[in-house]
Amino acid sequence: QVQLAESGGGLVQAGGALKLSCTASTDIFTTDTVGWYRQAPGKQREPVGWFTFGGSTHYVDSVKGRFTISQDNAKNSVYLQMNTLKPEDTGVYYCSARAFWGQGTQVTVSS
């Protein structure tokens, strides 16, 4: 069993930035792709981007150029740096690896 824990969410004004963290209880990020997802109120969960264990990153079009995923294997952590935030980025952000999910962290962007 692997536990994932997100942190770093909060309330920020449009144009601001937040950095989310996802910390695993094992070194799963060295062997598995980790994805970031978000779920806005009343909407389905959607992918934001993902970081492969080979070191490549991929992003959905809506966040390209604004969000960056990075990894620190020594800390069993993956990060989501979110810049130039927009109100439509509001939602609960989750990380996932293999079949494991964190509990999510709330991001609210005010206009």
N, C-alpha and C positions, 0 to 999 in steps of 0.2 A: 504494500500500500504506500502510495506517495501522497504527501500533502503539499498543496500549493497555497501560498498566502500572498494576496495582493495588498498593497498599501500605497499611500501617496495621493489618494484622491482628495477632492475638496471643492471649494467654491472659488471661481476665478472669473474675472471680467473678460469679455471678448477681447481677443488680441493678446491675452496673457499666456502663461505657460505652466505646465505641471509635469512632474516626472513620476511615473508610476513604477513600482517595483513588484516583482513576482519572485518569491523565494521558495525553493523546493526543499523538502526534507531529505532528498537524496541528490545524487549528481545526474539526475535524469536529463538535464539539458545538454550533457556531453554526448548523449546517445540518441536523443529524440528531438524532433522539431517542436518548437514551442510557439504557440499562437496567442495573439491578443485578439479579444473579441469585445464587443460592446452591445448593450441592449438599452435602447431608448424606451421611455414610457410608452406602453401600448404597441410596441413594435417587437419584431423578432430579433433574436440575437444575430449579429452579423460580424464577419471577420474584419479586423482592422489591419493586421499584418502578421507576419510570422518570421521566425529566425530558425534556420536549419542548423543542425549540429555541425554541418560543414562550414558554417560561418556566413552564409548568404542571407540576405533579408529581402522581403517582398512586402509590398503595401497595396492596399486597395487605392483606387484612383482618388477617392475623396480626401485621403490624408497624405498623399504623396507630396514630398517637399515640406511638409509640416511636422510629421511624426518620424521618429527614429527609434529603432529597436537596437539595443546593445546587450551584451552578456558579460557577466563576471563569473567564470567557472569556480574561482576560489571561494566565492560566496554563494554558489548554487543559485544565482540570481540572474534574472533577465529584466531589462528596464524598457520602459516606453516613455521617451521624451516627447512631449506634445507641445508644440509651439504654435503661435498664431491661432489660438483656440477660437472656435466659433460656437454660437449657441447650439447649433446642430450636432456638436460633438458631445453634448450632454447625454449621460447614460451611466449605467453600471458597467465597469470594465472588468473583464475576466482574463485570466491566463489559463492556458490548457496545454498539457503535454500528454501524449499517449491518450488514455481515456480519463485522465484526471483533470479536475477543474478546481480552481480556487473559489472562494466565497464571493469575490467581487469587491470592487471599491467604487464608490460613487464619485462621479465627476459632474459638476454643474457649472455651466458657462453662462453667465448673465450678459444680457445685451446692453 
